[in-house]
Amino acid sequence: MAGVPAYWVVDVTASQLHDFREVIADEVAPRGFRYASVQILNATDRIAPLAAPESSILIGDLMS
């Protein structure tokens, strides 16, 4: 986690984006923290980066 508030994993094979956000403490997690919000988005979905919430990106555009 090390100060990373969110990260994305692009699964090109499945045309999906895995979005991890909201770091919370969790005693049973390997490093004592985990992401509370985990979403799996498809190519037709859109996502807004934390740094630019007024903008959105079509997930399919990340696949090409």
Beta strands, then each sheet from edge to edge (+ up, - down):
strand 1: 6-11
strand 2: 16-25
strand 3: 33-42
strand 4: 46-47
strand 5: 57-58
sheet 1: 1+ 2- 3+
sheet 2: 4+ 5-
end
